[in-house]
Amino acid sequence: MRSMNDIDALALDGHTLRLFLTVLEEGSVTGAAARHGLTQSAVSHALNRLRAQLGDPLFVQAGRGIAPTPHARALAGRVQAVLDGMRELARPAEFEPARARLNLTVAANDFQQGLLLPAFFARVSSAVAALEMRVIPSGAPPAELLRTRGCDLLVTPLPPPGTDIVQKRLLTDRYACFYDPVLRGPPLSRDEYLGSRHATVVHPEGGALEFDRRMEARGVRRDFALRVPGFADIAAFLRGSTLLATLPGLLRRSAMQGFASVPVPLGPGTRAMEPLPLYLVWHRRDQLDPRHAWLRGVMMEVAAELGE
């Protein structure tokens, strides 16, 4: 391995460094090529140049895929810092949306994706010269997702901790009880609600819904006939059945359109009925970026209109 003193730092290329990080994140040349709209050959050639410059193989075969070398893993944070510095250097003092060409990654679960992101995408794309937006699942989002630029913006009810992580409340929702009005009426009492069969969402990464965890902690038992991995899946099962589904109420604007809903009949003092906040989260390094601030403002406008 060459020492850092032997490396011609001025020969390093920002695009190649970005590809290096993408291969590291995706775990494959194919995935990195797809993300950036390049051929696999182009990504491989860029990696080979970087290997020659750094004197390290960077990635080695591991089964059917590739794995980073220890040196590559150690470089990741420093490479990200270099790219952040390049972006800061090229950042204009003011942001002009009409001239901007944006490449943006937003992390959100399927509820938030359907609720906020179509309107956000439409509003941003109509205001800028060009937009390429990538949406990734947030799961139980770690702070590293923002620290390593896995995403630019994160939408979540549970912001990750960290002094370098910034959050702002987008809106406040409440859980509601959804049902198919063709097959049944609303549950009008606690006993009728608890005596019905239920459907719910259990995210593969994030686990049970907050409402379900609170109910379980209080020892309140319900008869679950169905558990699905996402909010988009539940509508097909609920339609044409007598099941109840207790979900974030704003789903009536997206995945649960066409279903009836009522407040959960457990009484106002029930802790499970506490408000459900939704936050916009970003990394502190982007706090003063005029481009990023404009994007955050657009997301806040979309959320405000939903609240109305």
Secondary structure, DSSP 8 states (H G I E B T S, - for coil): ---GGGS-GGG--HHHHHHHHHHHHHSSHHHHHHHHT--HHHHHHHHHHHHHHHTS--EEEETTEEEE-HHHHHHHHHHHHHHHHHHHHH--SS--GGG-EEEEEEE--HHHHHHHHHHHHHHHHHHSSEEEEEEE--SS--THHHHTTS-SEEEESS----TTEEEEEEEEE-EEEEE-TTT-----SHHHHHHSEEEEEEETTTEE-HHHHHHHHTT---EEEEEESSHHHHHHHHTTS--EEEEEGGGGGTTTTT-EEEE-TT-TT-GGGS-EEEEEEEEGGGTT-HHHHHHHHHHHHHHHHHH-
